[in-house]
Amino acid sequence: MKYDHWVKVNELRPPLGANKFSATAEIHEIGKGKVEHNLGEVWGKTREEVTDNMKEKIKQWVQVNEK
């Protein structure tokens, strides 16, 4: 495994319509440090929704970049 990652979830205050949470990703190349990934931010109604959506974006990014 070349990368390690974290999903950071924040509560939106005030909420943006129905969206109450946002999530961002932090990706590190093991042994080298933080990686600029340009995955942006995802918004959603629940903590679980934004976490799952960001994990999917990370999974796709890692598949492309671990080659």
Steps between C-alpha positions, in 0.01 A plus 500: 500500500649829386248742656328556834191720526251665736154646451433820693131572565371843605155617598385789279387801703264621378391202287497551123142405423458132584876452525616494861848345461808531281799270460852545370783253452857497617728262313862423589751308296658265752852610579470825303217710646183680401379478138307766309203309361243761387204288617328806642213475744177301507179615669209298630217457747674259738850435631482147355398626154793740466746246643388229256506739203851625582630146562379406151681800347818405690472137388478607135792745540721234663420245226620744235807624690638175642594373154 
